[in-house]
Amino acid sequence: MSKLSIGIDVGGTKILAVAIDPSDSTILFESRADTSDSADALIAALADIVEVVSEGATAVSGNAKPVVRNVGLGLPGIVDSTGMLRAAPNLQCAIDVDVKSRLEAILGLPIVVENDASCAAWAEAMLGAGRGVRDLLLVTLGTGIGGGIVRSGELVRGAHGFAGEPGHMLVDPSGPTCTCGRSGCWERFASGTGLGWLGSRAALRGDAPGLLEQVGGDAERIDGELVSVAAQSGDQGALDVFGEFSWWLAAGLANLANLLDPELLLIGGGLADCADLYLEQTRVHFRELVLGGAARTETGIEVATLGSRAGAVGAALLAIGGKTEKS
Ligand SMILES: [Zn+2]
């Protein structure tokens, strides 16, 4: 092994970098760092972490220092076709900063920059739950909803690079206010934040007394984590909230399937960890909601398998050129 590809996933609070062997996509080394709140510090941290994972991979392989062939960078927001981050509620310091060119100048390497969930979708299509599937969508359920679209075996970027933001499909104009400034986006209902909101609403209606008791009667303090833990311990009110959640999740997935007819819909992000609480109900609601219902060829709804590394691995794979290199 004499070549390395490095993928970096920048989140709102954490950076994860992986060094992979481009011949077989094996992760040789990984490292985490904190995200910075200034662009200069962020770029310095990215340059550092590239060095850390390339040194680490060298130590693991026991060979002479391998050559870093390419670097991919996943950013949490909309990334235009030049690689510039244009909007990112959780990484404001990097908006309209030319991270790509500045990091390329430091590292002396070309860098591919892409939306983080698009990177994750690509990783799942190449190595994860969607391996071998040419038409799939990944939705990542976390604080919000991210998304990535693989169509005919290629990542869909859109005319300007902004494709794959299903979280901001408007599903209920009378719904709660979104971080984007509008009301009733899908992610206000079907993300971790949405789960908490559905829990608060159920508690205010008197339908989730167990949840309300845990927050001392202050329904506003109910968050997605609390609902998940309570549901896992069998609290009926929390389980009913997951029933509602599964409808909202299915509604958005049905919209996506009506538009794109994918073979597979994948659920990733933090809420994928408790998919047993909602996946089956989501499949049932999806069949009710999607156009044609039972008459159409079934679309699979499955859990993504690469977990929190999907974004970083996908960034590395996209930097390689979207194909594993046979050496
Ligand atoms: Zn929105």
Boltz pocket constraint, residues with backbone or C-beta under 6 A from the ligand:
constraints:
  - pocket:
      binder: B
      contacts: [[A, 167], [A, 168], [A, 178], [A, 179], [A, 180], [A, 181], [A, 182], [A, 185]]
      max_distance: 6.0
